Amino acid sequence: CLSDWSSDVCSSDLAVQVAVALVLLAGATLFTRSLANLRSLPLGFNPHNVTLFDISPGKNGYDEVRGNQLYARLWERLRQMRGVTAVSLSTGRLLSGYVSNGPILVEGGSKEPVNSTMNYAGADFFRTMGIPVVLGRGIEPRDLAATPRVAVINQTLARDAFGAGSPLGRRFRWSFKGGQEVEVIGVVKDAKYDRLRGDAPATIYVPYTQNPWGWPQGMTFEVRSVGNQAEMTAAVRRAVTELDRMLPVTNLKTQEAQIDDSLAQERLFASLVSLFSVITLALACVGLYGSVAYMVTRRTRELGVRMALGANRFAVLRMLLGQVAITVGVGLAIGLPATWMLTRVIESQLYGIKPHDPISMGIASLAVLAVATIAALLPARRALRIDPLRALRYE
């Protein structure tokens, strides 16, 4: 009897819909797991309870002297606010996608320049951002003087540029500034800088007043605090207004929100593919539901005859669902190879997971099977309630 029923359920359109739903669902699973992998990466710093905001006094008519005075006064004002535990400022906020880099020449080292990422920061930057100092010390208020020129480096740069020995007290020069020598005063733990993907870059942290490119006309302030985030946001705006009501506060957000922004593309991909997979799977399930419902209605008399002759109700149900399994099976047979080929296209967008990940494939396949079974089971249950005598008189 399977052949009598196969033309009703095993339609090519439904099988194709199931296949497309499988491809999209597998893609959504891969993107979602990739996003989870990125979110679980060790950052090397503490992003919790940190508020970020930008000011650009250089665009509001400030010169270098007045601008540095404003930075110092605002730093001191923020430190005095209730609930604030640490404050700093820098030219580059972490995980913003922005990076400034350039080569350095190490004294007594290789003659080849070593490329490094540079951030120009204020006092207490590492305490504010929760980056551990592993050797020496961090940037302090005394380092904001013009001389001596100092810098803090991360572990990667210490290893790449200074080898196995301690880099403390050793010097390097900016290869683009000739004779400006800089002394290393500390080493900090590696921390993600401009992006989550990949290893932490070799990084130099320099007092912002010693920026070899000149005075930074705009800065990001980092404020670590305890208590209500909304109250802290309002307090930050008041602090800036008290110093200069004409100076706008921009890009005000938490460090956690900054991390979310850095994952905007990954979240967009995961959301869109998930949405399309749900729509496609819903269409396939509506088709399966309609096919089985129509089949039960059209063959009510035949079902009654079968049960009147002794056919078990559950045997009829198994027969109906068996035909749905043919359609779903054909869809999976088409969808799995298609998924295998198409997921290679998104390989560069994934992190910590292979495009042919068997767990993701299994999750997608089981989801398709489960939803399709439920969609077919609902109308098929009508077959269990058919009265054979009434079915024999059904027209």
N, C-alpha and C positions, 0 to 999 in steps of 0.2 A: 503493500500500500504506500510505501514511501514515494514511489513514482507518481502516484495519483495526486500527491500533494505538492510535489516539488515545484511545479510551475507557479503555484500561488505565492509561495514565500521567497523562494530563492531567486529574487529578481536582481538583475544586474545593477539597476540604479541603487537599490538599497545596499548591495555589496560594496559599490564604489563609495557610497556615503560612509559606510563603516570604515573603509580603508582610509579615507581622507581624515575621518575623526581620529583614527589611530595615529596617523602621521602627526597631526596637530597636537594631540594629547601627549605623545612622546616628546615633541619639541617643547611643550609647556612644562613637562616634568623636568627636562634637562635644564631649561632656563631657570626654573624655580630652585632646583638643587644647586645650580651654579651660583645663584644669588645668595643662597644660604651659606655656601662655602666662602664667598667673599665677606659676608657679614661676620663670620666666625674667625676670620684671620686675626692673629695677634698683631696689634698695631704698634707696640713699642711705646705707647703713651696712653694716658687716661683721658678718654673723651667725655666722661660724665661730669655734669655740673660746671661746664665751661661755656661762657657766653662770649661770642665774637661780634665785633663791629668795626667798621672802617670809618676813618675820617681823612680828608684830603685838604689840609690847610694850604698847600701849595696852590690849589685851584681857587682859594679864597683870598689871595693877595698876601699871604705870609711869605717872608723871606726865611733864610736858613736860621738866623738867630731867633726870630720870633717863633718860628715853627718848632725848633727844639725846646724853647721855653714852654710852648703849649703842650708838647708831648710830656715834658717833665711834670708840669702842673697837673695835667689830667691823670697821669700815672699816680701821683700822690693823692689826688682827690678820690680816685676809685679805691685806693687801698684803705681809705678811711670809712668807706661805706659799710653799713651794717650787713653782716653775713658774708662779706668778702674775705677770702683766706689767702689769695695771691693774685697779683696783677702783672701783666707784662705786655709787650707790643713787639711786632715784627713786620717785615715787609711782605712776608708770604705766609698765609694761613695754611695749616696742614690739610692735605687732601682737597685742595681747591682746583687741582689740575694745572696750576701755574708753577713754573720752575725757572729759576735763574741759575745758570751754570757757567763755568769757565775753568781753564787749566791753572794749576799751581806748579811751582818748581820748588822741590824740597831741598833744603840746605844739607849738603853732604849725602844726598841720595842720588837717584838716577837723574841723568840729564834730560830725560824725556818728561814732558809735562804730564801731570796726573789730572784728569778731568774731575770736577767736583760740582755738586749742587750747593748753592749758597743761600743762606737766609740771614738777614740782618736784624738782630733782635735786641731787646732791652733786658734790663736786670730782671732776675727771677723767672726767666722764660721757661727753664726746665722744671722748676718747681710748679709753675702755673700749669704747664701742659702734662705734668706727671712723667717726664722723661728722666730715668735714673742717671745720675752721674756716677760712672764706674771708676774714674781716675781723675785726680786733680779737683777742680772746682768749676762751677758754672759762671755765667756772666753776672757781675755784681755792679752796683752803682759806680764804683770807682773806675770801672773799665770804660765808662762813657766819656772819659777824657780823651783828648786827641791822641795822646801818647801815654804809655807805650802801646803799640798796636798788638792786639791779642785776638785769639780765636779759640773756640771749642770745636772739636771734631768728633764725628761718630766712629764707632768701632770699625766699620768698613773702610773708611778713609785711613784710619790709624794703621790698619793691616796693609792696605794697598800702597800707601805712600811712605810709611815709616818702618815697615817690616815688623820683626818680632820684638824689638826693643821698645822701651817706653818713649812715647812721643813728647812727654812733658818737657818743657823748656826748649824744645827744638823749634827751628824756624822754617818758614817757607816764604816764598815771594809770589805775588800775583804776576803771572807771566805777561799780563796785558798792562801792567803798571810799572814795569822796570824794577826799580830798586826798593819798593815798599816791602819791608820785611815784617812778618807777623809771627808772634810767639804763640805756641800752643800751650794753653793753661789748663785744659781739661779734655776728658774723653767721656762721651755719653753713649748710652745704649742706642743701637740702631732703631730707628722709628720710620714708619711709612711717611712719605713726604708729599708728593704730588698726586699719587694714585695708589689704590689698594693692590692692583696687580703687580706682580714682580717683587723682587727684593728691594729692601731699602737702599737708596743710592748713597754713594760716598758724599757726605754732607759736612759743610763748614758753617758754623754759627759765629757771626761777627757782631760786635756792638754796632748798633745802627748809626751811631755818630762817627764810626770809622769806615763807613761804606766807601769803597774805593771809587765808586761811580758818582759820589757826591751826595748831597742831602736828599733823603727820601721824602718826597712831597706828599706822600700818602702812606698811612700805616694801618695795620690791623691791631686792635687791642684785644687781649685775651683776659677774661675775668673769671677766676674760679671762685665759686661761692657755695653756700648752703642755704636752703630755704626755697621759697616760691620763685619759680622762674619768671613768671609774669611781673612780679614785684621788682625783680632784678633788672628786667628789661626797661621798666619805667624809670628806675633809679639811674640806669646808665644814660638814658636820654636827658634826664634832669642834670646830671653831672656835666655833660657836654654843653648844655644850654647855659648853665651858670658861668662857664668860661667864655663862651661865644655863642650867642643865640642865633647868629647867622651861619654857623658852621653845621652843615647837615651830617646826620648819622646815617650811614648806608650799610646795607648787607648785614643787618643785625639778625643773628640767629645763634643757636647753640652749636657746639662742635658736633654733636650727634646729628643735627639737621644737616650740617655741612657734609658729613659722611653719607647721609641719605642722598644728598644732591649729587655726590660723586658717583652714585650708583643709579642715576636717573635712566641711563640708557638700558642697563640690565633690567631695571624694574619695568620699563616701557615694553621691552621685548617679552618679558614673562607675562605681563598683563594682556598684551594684544594677542599673543599666541594662545593663552589660556581662554580668552574670550571667544576667539574663533573656534577653538576646539570644542568648547561647550555648545556653541551654536550648531556646529556641524553634527555633534553627537546627539543633540536634541532633535535635529531634523531626521537623523537616521532612526532614532527611537520612535518618533511620531510615525514614521513610515512602517516600522515593524508593528507598532500597536495597531495602526489602521489595517494592515494586511491581515493580521491574525483576527481582528475583530470582524472584518469583512468575511473572512473564511469561515469563522464560526457561524455567522448569520446565514451565509449562503448555503452551508451544508448542515444546517440544523437537522433536517429530515434524515440525512445520511448518518449523522451521529446517533440519532435516535434508533435507527435500524441496527446499527452496530451494537449499541448497548442493549437493545431488546434481544439481540441474538447472543448476549452474554459477554460482550466486551467490557472489560474493567474500565471504570471512569479514569483511573490514573494512567492506564495504558493509552487512552485517548489523549490525555494531557501530555504524556511523554511523546506521543507521536507529533502533536502540534509543536511542542518545544524542540523536538528533533529537527523539524523543518526550519525553525528559526536558527538552530545551530548551523545548518547548512549555509544559510545566508551570511551569518557572522563569520563562519569558518572561511568562506570564500573571501570576505572582506579582510580578514586577518592575513590570509595567504597573499593577498595583493598588497596590503598595507605594510607588512613587516619588511619585505625587500625594498619597498619604496622608502620606508623610514630609514633603513640601513643606508641607502644612497643619499637621501636628501639631508640627513643630519650632518653629513660631512661639510655641507655648505656653511653651517653655523658653528663649526668647530672653533674658529677664532674668537667667537663670542662667549665661549664657555670657560669656566675656571675650575680646576680641580676635579674634572669629570670628563670622561671620554664620550664622544658622540654616539658610540655604539654600546653605551653602558647597559649591561643586561638588567640591572635593577630598574632603571627608568623604562626600558622596554617592557619588562614584566608588569610594572605598575600600570602603564598605559593599556596593555592588553587585558589585564584583569579588570580595569575600570570599564573598558568597552564591553567585555563579557557580562559584567554585573549589571550595568545599566540596560543593556540589550535584553537580558533575561527578565529583568523587572518589567520592561516595556512590553514584552511578549506575554508574560505571566498574567498580567492584569486582565486582558480580554480573554485569555485562554481559560481562566477560571470559570467563565460562563459555561464552558463545556461540561464542567463537573456538576452543574446545577440543572442540566437538561433533563426533563421528564420524558422518558422514552415514549409513553403513550401520547403525550401532547406533541412530541416531535414528529410522530408518524402522521399526525393530521396537519402538520405545519406546511404552508404553501409559500 
